[in-house]
């Protein structure tokens, strides 16, 4: 296959007239409470996945049995062996479908056409990968609500290699909380990187665009998924993001970040003011400062004592063998 095309394979085109084969792959850890919701949501899809798989990191609860009851096959790994990229690569190798759908355990499809809409740009040949719209859960704080509204707007978007110069780092925005990737392209690019603390999805999008492929944000494929982080969790998450930017600086050299952070804060404050969430405005500035501090410190992680890194990081296990 020529790397610069997003057309499905001949076999894929033959199957597309009926139904593409789709594997749903979900890393899990103590996810028993999500099994019934996920199973029910997937069972009502107008496009039925051909394979359902969880890769479980030695859960302490009834995750494996609950997901098996919901129709999933389960693979178990030792918790210390978890790696964001490696666990998803294992899931991909353990399935046969033409399209790989990667999800997180807490991303719940919102309607029966979620899967059909998610894979549509791949089936049509518009893109080699796609990701879904994420909407906030009920009861989320205003800052968490805005994060989803800002990052996952109601209109779809195709991003091609030609858009990198114009969009900068935004061109690499791609979320594994709910994404779909053509298997042949996934394998061609070597799957997800296993040498990164997080953001393996963003780095895959970078490789995808670099190989001449496009990806698609499918706003009509919707999952309920959000994180209402504490201030400490926010700092640690953005510390890890800073680490990624430091370690992958060469890969990201063509993806300028510009003033995206300042633009986000400005839009956030405007949103809070419109929604009369005045008390949340000071929190917005404090949270933004925590993000900035986390990223900047993470970019300089190599100058910090190794004993300090697990304490600053959300993914402390990454530093055990680092």
Secondary structure, 3 states (H helix, E strand, C coil): CCCCCCCCCHHHHHHHCCCCCEEEEEEECCCHHHHHHHHHHHHCCCCCCCEEEEEECCCCCCHHHHHHHCCCEEEECCHHHCCHHHHHHHHHHCCCCCEEEEEECCCEECCCCHHHHHHHHHHCCCCCEEEEEEECCCCCCHHHHHHHHHHCCCCCEEECHHHHHHHHHHHHCCCCCEEEEEHHHHHHCCCCCCCCCCCHHHHHHHHHHHCCCCEEEEEEEEEECCCCCCHHHHHHHHHHHHHHHHHCCCCCCCCCCCCHHHHHHHHHHHHHHHCCCCHHHHHHHHHHHHHHHHHHHHHCHHHCCHHHHHHHCCCHHHHCCC
